Amino acid sequence: MADVILHGYRYSVYNRAARLALILKGVAYDRIEVDPFSDISDAYRALHPFGKVPTLVHAGFALFETGAITRYVDRMFDGPRLQPESVAALARMDQVIAVIDAYAYWPMVRQVASHAYFRPLTGEPSDADEIAAGLSASRKALSFLDRVAAEGHVMNGREVTLADCHLAPMMDYFVRAAPGAAALKEHPSLQAWWDQISALGALKACDPFGEAAETPTP
């Protein structure tokens, strides 16, 4: 088994963010599947007492929380730098990740993508009110991210940073839902960012739908 092990759920956007960082850095790693929506083993809770994903284990050192994992991967391993050198750009990257976690994940993934894409895909009932609420709540986050993409410190199409790693998996799910794709088109700079990042080989390499046919929960 490799020195680096990633415990995670293949359909989790946060697991995919960690995988993106590992792939971009060229780190060899093994994966152990952990479904946070089922019974969590005592062994996994010993690594992550809150029972969420992902958790990274490197040579016996265990680390959870995606932001901590991706920063650790960037600092620990050789490969392209995933954090900007400019203080302003680094601060903007940190801000983007915080905004994504606080204001984008739930409406974009758990409401819009879940109810407009995943549930119909698996034959489960969806809630139009949840979709509408998610679209409404995501507007501020999308507008902010559009301004960031236009500004050019990060999400600029010239260099991939941890901001891209964290946002791309969520945007991938969001635009698979027709209402999400339509909402993105209202933000031209963010749309241009997505047009570039969606073609990234590393993002395609960890596409969960290319790896399994099990029933997904985002």
C-alpha angles and dihedrals in degrees: 000000000000123000088244120062124179116201109199152121112265094223095050114110089212092053088051091051089056091046091051091055091049093048094047090051091048094239118162110225142163124228130221115193116231119178107205090193092065134052111311116220122237088238091059093044087056086062097038114021091191093057097230132125148291117034123174122207117191118180090330096316110121123202133174134185113075096238090055092046097051093046090049091050091051093048097041104046137056119245137082115343112253097189122067121245094218112091092221093050092046091051091049090051091052090047093050092052091049092049091049092052096043104037112011110043100065100044096037099042111018095039113024101027095036097049101032099039118010100043095049088045091057098037095252122138116262129207118230090199090058091051092049092047091049093050091049094047093046095057096084092047092048091048092050092048090048089056091048092051090049092047092058105214090114134358085041102134092241100084133015115232136175088270088066091045092055099042102039097069091050093046090049090059093040095056093045083072110075093224090052093050090050091049092051092054089064089067108061100185092048090046090052089051091051093048088059102038094045089064092055111124092218092057092051091047091063098039102139092210090060091058110043143017097209122126106277130220112186 
